[in-house]
Amino acid sequence: QVQLVESGGGLVQAGGSLRLSCAASGRTLSSYPMGWFRQAPGKEREFVAGISFGGGRTFYADSVKGRFAISRDNAKSTVYLQMNSLKSDDTAVYYCAAAPPYYSGSYYARSYDSWGQGTQVTVSS
């Protein structure tokens, strides 16, 4: 497992943008497929975006496709989530997660075995 720390959350108006970061502590992320999930109050945790360990494949939930972009900088052991055109429905705690090394990546939370503590994103309408 790997220790992950998210940052970049905050309060933004609808239509605005935020960039979340997820940094690994103590080891490189280069072999780990990564994902972003979110959980709104009273709702289950849901998949947002994923990226392969090499960065060549990205995949998104339909609700964020075209608005959010996941990327990674393996030299910095950091994964990013650029969020544009934010809506009130995007308000949630956002978590980054790592799947086992060299795994293919997944839309499912159960496939990820390392999680950050989460960062709050609040979109005001």
Secondary structure per residue as TSV (DSSP state, phi and psi in degrees):
chain	resnum	aa	ss	phi	psi
A	1	Q	-	360.0	162.6
A	2	V	-	-132.0	144.0
A	3	Q	E	-85.1	131.2
A	4	L	E	-124.6	140.8
A	5	V	E	-132.1	119.9
A	6	E	E	-91.0	154.9
A	7	S	E	-154.9	167.3
A	8	G	-	103.9	-4.6
A	9	G	-	-70.6	171.4
A	10	G	E	163.8	-165.8
A	11	L	E	-103.3	130.4
A	12	V	E	-143.0	151.7
A	13	Q	E	-79.2	153.9
A	14	A	T	-55.0	137.3
A	15	G	T	92.1	-11.1
A	16	G	-	-85.0	-173.2
A	17	S	-	-133.2	152.5
A	18	L	E	-143.6	153.3
A	19	R	E	-122.9	120.4
A	20	L	E	-92.7	146.2
A	21	S	E	-123.1	149.7
A	22	C	E	-135.5	113.4
A	23	A	E	-110.2	141.9
A	24	A	E	-90.6	142.9
A	25	S	E	-106.2	121.2
A	26	G	S	89.1	-8.9
A	27	R	S	-156.5	162.8
A	28	T	-	-78.7	151.3
A	29	L	-	-97.8	2.9
A	30	S	T	-60.8	-22.4
A	31	S	T	-102.2	3.2
A	32	Y	-	-105.6	124.1
A	33	P	-	-66.1	142.7
A	34	M	E	-125.4	154.8
A	35	G	E	-143.7	158.8
A	36	W	E	-117.5	135.2
A	37	F	E	-127.3	166.2
A	38	R	E	-144.8	155.2
A	39	Q	E	-140.3	118.7
A	40	A	-	-92.5	157.9
A	41	P	T	-56.4	130.2
A	42	G	T	77.8	4.4
A	43	K	S	-120.8	161.9
A	44	E	-	-77.2	156.9
A	45	R	-	-65.5	135.7
A	46	E	E	-128.9	149.8
A	47	F	E	-69.6	141.0
A	48	V	E	-115.6	-54.8
A	49	A	E	-157.8	152.7
A	50	G	E	-139.8	158.1
A	51	I	E	-145.6	139.3
A	52	S	-	-69.2	165.3
A	53	F	T	-65.2	-28.0
A	54	G	T	-88.7	-11.3
A	55	G	S	87.9	-0.6
A	56	G	S	-80.5	-15.7
A	57	R	-	-127.3	129.2
A	58	T	E	-125.5	152.5
A	59	F	E	-150.8	151.1
A	60	Y	E	-137.8	155.1
A	61	A	-	-69.8	147.6
A	62	D	T	-58.4	-32.4
A	63	S	T	-68.1	-18.7
A	64	V	T	-118.5	-5.0
A	65	K	T	-58.2	132.1
A	66	G	T	87.7	-13.3
A	67	R	T	-113.1	-35.1
A	68	F	E	-108.5	151.2
A	69	A	E	-139.7	127.3
A	70	I	E	-99.1	141.5
A	71	S	E	-150.1	170.1
A	72	R	E	-146.5	150.3
A	73	D	E	-124.3	96.5
A	74	N	T	-66.6	-26.7
A	75	A	T	-65.3	-29.5
A	76	K	T	-101.1	1.3
A	77	S	T	50.3	46.9
A	78	T	E	-135.0	140.7
A	79	V	E	-118.2	144.0
A	80	Y	E	-122.2	154.1
A	81	L	E	-132.2	106.2
A	82	Q	E	-86.4	122.5
A	83	M	E	-117.8	117.1
A	84	N	-	-116.6	164.9
A	85	S	S	48.5	49.0
A	86	L	-	-65.6	145.2
A	87	K	-	-120.7	162.6
A	88	S	G	-60.7	-30.6
A	89	D	G	-66.9	-13.8
A	90	D	G	-83.1	-5.3
A	91	T	-	-63.0	122.9
A	92	A	E	-177.1	171.0
A	93	V	E	-87.4	128.6
A	94	Y	E	-104.2	132.7
A	95	Y	E	-120.9	138.5
A	96	C	E	-100.1	155.5
A	97	A	E	-147.6	150.5
A	98	A	E	-117.2	134.8
A	99	A	-	-92.0	167.9
A	100	P	S	-57.3	151.8
A	101	P	T	-53.9	135.2
A	102	Y	T	65.6	10.6
A	103	Y	-	-66.2	161.4
A	104	S	-	-79.1	-12.3
A	105	G	-	93.5	154.3
A	106	S	-	-156.6	156.1
A	107	Y	S	-84.9	-9.0
A	108	Y	-	-103.3	132.1
A	109	A	G	-59.1	-33.2
A	110	R	G	-65.9	-14.9
A	111	S	G	-84.1	-9.4
A	112	Y	-	-105.6	135.0
A	113	D	-	-118.3	2.8
A	114	S	E	-131.7	133.7
A	115	W	E	-133.3	145.7
A	116	G	-	-81.8	-179.2
A	117	Q	-	-86.5	-12.9
A	118	G	-	97.6	152.4
A	119	T	E	-137.3	135.0
A	120	Q	E	-80.6	132.1
A	121	V	E	-120.3	123.7
A	122	T	E	-123.9	123.4
A	123	V	E	-110.7	119.1
A	124	S	E	-94.3	138.9
A	125	S	-	-96.2	360.0
